[in-house]
Structures are given as structure tokens and as C-alpha cells.
């Protein structure tokens, strides 16, 4: 479990600071996009795009690592 957190943390560091903040607010603080938008001073649509791109990036890294471990 500790390894998984370290793995996730290492990859979260690859996100832009604004993406990390949006992901933190969404998942650590369990906030909705509208709430995150208010906190960050962004439009809700912008927050949705930030989260989508961040999660797609993390998903791609995870899938790439999974492919490597199964070779």
C-alpha cells in the first residue's frame, strides 16, 4: 500500500501545479467542479478540462507501466 502511494505521489509531481491543485481539491477534499472553480478563481468548464487532462495523463502513465510489468 505504501508503495502505491509513493508511486502515485511521484506521478502527481509530473502534473502542472494547477492540475495538481485541482486533483487535490477534487479527490482529497471531495469537492465538486463548481466548488473547485470558485476556490481557484476559474470557470467550471476550465476545471473540468484540467481534471480530465490530468486524469488522462495519469491513466496513460499507469497503463504504460502495466504494459512494461507484463512483458
DSSP file (Angstrom, degrees, kcal/mol; ACC not computed):
  #  RESIDUE AA STRUCTURE BP1 BP2  ACC     N-H-->O    O-->H-N    N-H-->O    O-->H-N    TCO  KAPPA ALPHA  PHI   PSI    X-CA   Y-CA   Z-CA
    1    1 A X     >        0   0    0      0, 0.0     4,-1.9     0, 0.0     5,-0.2   0.000 360.0 360.0 360.0 -42.8    0.0    0.0    0.0
    2    2 A X  H  >  +     0   0    0      1,-0.2     4,-2.2     2,-0.2     5,-0.2   0.877 360.0  54.2 -62.9 -37.5    2.8    2.4    0.9
    3    3 A X  H  > S+     0   0    0      1,-0.2     4,-2.6     2,-0.2    -1,-0.2   0.894 105.6  53.0 -63.1 -39.5    4.5    1.7   -2.5
    4    4 A X  H  > S+     0   0    0      2,-0.2     4,-2.6     1,-0.2    -1,-0.2   0.896 109.3  48.4 -63.6 -40.6    1.2    2.6   -4.3
    5    5 A X  H  X S+     0   0    0     -4,-1.9     4,-2.9     2,-0.2    -1,-0.2   0.907 112.4  48.3 -65.6 -41.3    1.1    5.9   -2.5
    6    6 A X  H  X S+     0   0    0     -4,-2.2     4,-2.4     2,-0.2    -2,-0.2   0.906 112.3  49.8 -64.1 -41.4    4.7    6.6   -3.4
    7    7 A X  H  X S+     0   0    0     -4,-2.6     4,-1.7     2,-0.2    -2,-0.2   0.935 113.7  44.9 -61.3 -48.9    4.1    5.6   -7.0
    8    8 A X  H  X S+     0   0    0     -4,-2.6     4,-2.5     1,-0.2    -2,-0.2   0.927 112.5  51.5 -62.8 -45.8    1.0    7.9   -7.2
    9    9 A X  H  X S+     0   0    0     -4,-2.9     4,-1.6     1,-0.2    -1,-0.2   0.905 107.6  52.8 -59.9 -42.4    2.8   10.8   -5.5
   10   10 A X  H  < S+     0   0    0     -4,-2.4     4,-0.3     1,-0.2    -1,-0.2   0.892 113.2  43.6 -60.9 -39.9    5.7   10.5   -7.9
   11   11 A X  H >< S+     0   0    0     -4,-1.7     3,-1.2     1,-0.2     4,-0.4   0.815 106.3  60.0 -78.8 -29.8    3.4   10.7  -10.9
   12   12 A X  H >< S+     0   0    0     -4,-2.5     3,-1.5     1,-0.3    -1,-0.2   0.846  96.9  63.0 -62.5 -31.9    1.3   13.5   -9.4
   13   13 A X  T 3< S+     0   0    0     -4,-1.6    -1,-0.3     1,-0.3    -2,-0.2   0.698  93.0  63.8 -65.5 -18.1    4.5   15.6   -9.3
   14   14 A X  T <  S+     0   0    0     -3,-1.2    -1,-0.3    -4,-0.3    -2,-0.2   0.624  87.5  89.6 -81.1 -13.4    4.6   15.3  -13.1
   15   15 A X  S <  S-     0   0    0     -3,-1.5     2,-0.1    -4,-0.4    39,-0.0  -0.376  91.9 -96.5 -75.9 160.6    1.4   17.3  -13.4
   16   16 A X     >  -     0   0    0      1,-0.1     4,-2.7    -2,-0.1     5,-0.2  -0.393  38.4-108.0 -69.1 157.7    1.4   21.1  -13.6
   17   17 A X  H  > S+     0   0    0      1,-0.2     4,-2.2     2,-0.2     5,-0.1   0.883 120.9  50.3 -56.2 -39.1    0.9   22.9  -10.3
   18   18 A X  H  > S+     0   0    0      2,-0.2     4,-2.1     1,-0.2    -1,-0.2   0.879 110.5  49.3 -69.6 -36.1   -2.7   23.9  -11.3
   19   19 A X  H  > S+     0   0    0      2,-0.2     4,-2.7     1,-0.2     5,-0.2   0.921 110.6  50.9 -65.6 -43.2   -3.6   20.4  -12.3
   20   20 A X  H  X S+     0   0    0     -4,-2.7     4,-2.8     1,-0.2    -2,-0.2   0.913 110.1  49.9 -59.7 -42.8   -2.2   19.0   -9.0
   21   21 A X  H  X S+     0   0    0     -4,-2.2     4,-2.7    -5,-0.2     5,-0.2   0.920 111.5  47.9 -62.9 -44.3   -4.3   21.6   -7.1
   22   22 A X  H  X S+     0   0    0     -4,-2.1     4,-2.3     2,-0.2    -2,-0.2   0.917 113.5  47.4 -63.0 -43.6   -7.4   20.7   -9.0
   23   23 A X  H  X>S+     0   0    0     -4,-2.7     4,-2.9     2,-0.2     5,-0.6   0.914 112.5  50.3 -63.8 -42.9   -6.8   16.9   -8.4
   24   24 A X  I  X>S+     0   0    0     -4,-2.8     4,-1.8    -5,-0.2     5,-1.4   0.936 112.4  46.0 -60.9 -47.3   -6.1   17.6   -4.7
   25   25 A X  I  <5S+     0   0    0     -4,-2.7     6,-1.8     3,-0.2    -1,-0.2   0.885 116.6  46.2 -63.8 -37.9   -9.3   19.6   -4.2
   26   26 A X  I  <5S+     0   0    0     -4,-2.3    -2,-0.2     4,-0.2    -1,-0.2   0.943 128.1  20.3 -70.3 -48.2  -11.4   17.0   -6.1
   27   27 A X  I  <5S+     0   0    0     -4,-2.9    -3,-0.2     3,-0.2    -2,-0.2   0.850 129.2  40.0 -98.1 -37.7  -10.1   13.8   -4.5
   28   28 A X  I  <<S+     0   0    0     -4,-1.8    -3,-0.2    -5,-0.6    -4,-0.1   0.854 130.6  29.5 -79.6 -34.2   -8.5   14.8   -1.2
   29   29 A X  S   <S-     0   0    0     -5,-1.4    -3,-0.2    -4,-0.2    -2,-0.2   0.481  99.0-133.7-103.5  -4.7  -11.2   17.4   -0.3
   30   30 A X        +     0   0    0     -6,-0.3     2,-0.2     1,-0.2    -4,-0.2   0.877  47.3 160.5  55.4  43.3  -14.1   15.7   -2.2
   31   31 A X        -     0   0    0     -6,-1.8    -1,-0.2     1,-0.1     2,-0.1  -0.645  38.9-119.5 -96.1 153.7  -15.2   18.9   -3.8
   32   32 A X     >  -     0   0    0     -2,-0.2     4,-2.4     1,-0.1     3,-0.3  -0.440  32.1-105.2 -82.5 163.3  -17.3   19.3   -6.9
   33   33 A X  H  > S+     0   0    0      1,-0.2     4,-2.7     2,-0.2     5,-0.2   0.868 121.1  55.0 -58.8 -38.3  -16.0   21.1  -10.0
   34   34 A X  H  > S+     0   0    0      2,-0.2     4,-1.7     1,-0.2    -1,-0.2   0.895 109.9  46.3 -63.6 -38.6  -18.2   24.2   -9.3
   35   35 A X  H  > S+     0   0    0     -3,-0.3     4,-2.2     2,-0.2    -2,-0.2   0.898 112.7  49.6 -69.6 -40.8  -16.6   24.4   -5.8
   36   36 A X  H  X S+     0   0    0     -4,-2.4     4,-2.8     1,-0.2     5,-0.2   0.907 108.2  54.4 -63.2 -42.0  -13.1   23.9   -7.1
   37   37 A X  H  X>S+     0   0    0     -4,-2.7     5,-2.2     1,-0.2     4,-1.2   0.905 108.5  48.6 -59.7 -42.7  -13.8   26.6   -9.7
   38   38 A X  H  <5S+     0   0    0     -4,-1.7     3,-0.3     2,-0.2    -1,-0.2   0.934 113.6  46.2 -63.2 -46.6  -14.8   29.1   -7.0
   39   39 A X  H  <5S+     0   0    0     -4,-2.2    -2,-0.2     1,-0.2    -1,-0.2   0.897 118.9  40.9 -63.0 -41.6  -11.7   28.3   -4.9
   40   40 A X  H  <5S-     0   0    0     -4,-2.8    -1,-0.2    -5,-0.2    -2,-0.2   0.560 107.2-121.8 -87.0  -8.5   -9.3   28.5   -7.9
   41   41 A X  T  <5S+     0   0    0     -4,-1.2     2,-0.2    -3,-0.3    -3,-0.2   0.844  72.0 122.4  70.1  33.0  -11.0   31.6   -9.5
   42   42 A X      < -     0   0    0     -5,-2.2    -1,-0.3    -6,-0.2     2,-0.2  -0.735  69.2 -94.3-119.3 167.9  -11.6   29.6  -12.7
   43   43 A X     >  -     0   0    0     -2,-0.2     4,-1.9     1,-0.1     3,-0.2  -0.530  34.8-118.7 -77.0 151.7  -14.6   28.7  -14.8
   44   44 A X  H  > S+     0   0    0      1,-0.2     4,-2.3     2,-0.2     5,-0.2   0.893 115.3  54.1 -59.3 -40.7  -16.2   25.4  -14.0
   45   45 A X  H  > S+     0   0    0      1,-0.2     4,-2.1     2,-0.2    -1,-0.2   0.873 105.9  53.0 -62.1 -37.0  -15.5   24.2  -17.6
   46   46 A X  H  > S+     0   0    0      2,-0.2     4,-2.6     1,-0.2    -1,-0.2   0.907 108.6  49.7 -63.5 -42.2  -11.9   25.1  -17.2
   47   47 A X  H  X S+     0   0    0     -4,-1.9     4,-2.7     2,-0.2     5,-0.2   0.909 108.8  52.6 -63.8 -42.2  -11.7   22.9  -14.0
   48   48 A X  H  X S+     0   0    0     -4,-2.3     4,-2.5     1,-0.2    -1,-0.2   0.909 111.1  46.8 -60.7 -41.5  -13.4   20.0  -15.8
   49   49 A X  H  X S+     0   0    0     -4,-2.1     4,-2.7     2,-0.2     5,-0.3   0.923 111.3  51.7 -66.3 -44.1  -10.8   20.3  -18.6
   50   50 A X  H  X S+     0   0    0     -4,-2.6     4,-2.3     1,-0.2    -2,-0.2   0.937 113.7  43.9 -56.3 -48.5   -7.9   20.5  -16.1
   51   51 A X  H  X S+     0   0    0     -4,-2.7     4,-2.8     2,-0.2     5,-0.3   0.909 113.1  51.3 -64.9 -43.0   -9.1   17.4  -14.3
   52   52 A X  H  X S+     0   0    0     -4,-2.5     4,-2.4    -5,-0.2    -2,-0.2   0.930 113.0  44.4 -61.3 -46.7   -9.8   15.5  -17.5
   53   53 A X  H  X S+     0   0    0     -4,-2.7     4,-2.2     2,-0.2    -1,-0.2   0.901 114.3  49.8 -66.0 -40.6   -6.3   16.1  -18.8
   54   54 A X  H  X S+     0   0    0     -4,-2.3     4,-2.5    -5,-0.3    -2,-0.2   0.937 113.6  45.0 -63.4 -46.5   -4.7   15.4  -15.5
   55   55 A X  H  X S+     0   0    0     -4,-2.8     4,-2.6     1,-0.2    -2,-0.2   0.878 112.3  51.4 -68.2 -37.5   -6.5   12.1  -15.1
   56   56 A X  H  X S+     0   0    0     -4,-2.4     4,-2.3    -5,-0.3    -1,-0.2   0.898 110.5  49.9 -63.9 -39.5   -5.9   11.1  -18.7
   57   57 A X  H  X S+     0   0    0     -4,-2.2     4,-2.1     2,-0.2    -2,-0.2   0.942 113.3  44.9 -62.5 -48.7   -2.2   11.8  -18.2
   58   58 A X  H  X S+     0   0    0     -4,-2.5     4,-2.5     1,-0.2    -2,-0.2   0.891 112.4  52.2 -63.6 -39.6   -2.1    9.7  -15.0
   59   59 A X  H  X S+     0   0    0     -4,-2.6     4,-2.7     2,-0.2    -1,-0.2   0.905 108.4  50.9 -63.2 -41.8   -4.1    6.9  -16.7
   60   60 A X  H  X S+     0   0    0     -4,-2.3     4,-2.3     2,-0.2    -1,-0.2   0.905 110.8  48.4 -63.9 -41.7   -1.7    6.8  -19.6
   61   61 A X  H  X S+     0   0    0     -4,-2.1     4,-2.4     2,-0.2    -2,-0.2   0.932 112.4  48.9 -62.9 -45.0    1.3    6.5  -17.3
   62   62 A X  H  X S+     0   0    0     -4,-2.5     4,-2.2     1,-0.2    -2,-0.2   0.927 112.5  47.2 -61.5 -46.1   -0.4    3.7  -15.3
   63   63 A X  H  X S+     0   0    0     -4,-2.7     4,-2.1     2,-0.2    -1,-0.2   0.891 111.5  51.3 -64.0 -39.6   -1.3    1.8  -18.5
   64   64 A X  H  X S+     0   0    0     -4,-2.3     4,-1.8     1,-0.2    -1,-0.2   0.912 111.2  47.6 -63.7 -42.9    2.3    2.2  -19.9
   65   65 A X  H  X S+     0   0    0     -4,-2.4     4,-2.0     1,-0.2    -2,-0.2   0.866 109.5  53.7 -66.1 -36.2    3.7    0.9  -16.6
   66   66 A X  H  X S+     0   0    0     -4,-2.2     4,-1.1     1,-0.2    -2,-0.2   0.896 107.2  51.2 -65.1 -40.1    1.3   -2.0  -16.6
   67   67 A X  H  < S+     0   0    0     -4,-2.1     3,-0.3     1,-0.2     4,-0.3   0.900 109.7  50.6 -62.6 -41.1    2.4   -3.0  -20.1
   68   68 A X  H >< S+     0   0    0     -4,-1.8     3,-1.0     1,-0.2    -2,-0.2   0.879 108.8  50.4 -65.3 -38.9    6.0   -2.9  -19.0
   69   69 A X  H 3< S+     0   0    0     -4,-2.0    -1,-0.2     1,-0.2    -2,-0.2   0.721 108.3  53.7 -74.5 -19.9    5.5   -5.1  -16.0
   70   70 A X  T 3<        0   0    0     -4,-1.1    -1,-0.2    -3,-0.3    -2,-0.2   0.388 360.0 360.0 -95.3   3.7    3.6   -7.7  -18.1
   71   71 A X    <         0   0    0     -3,-1.0    -1,-0.2    -4,-0.3    -2,-0.1   0.463 360.0 360.0 -83.4 360.0    6.4   -8.2  -20.6
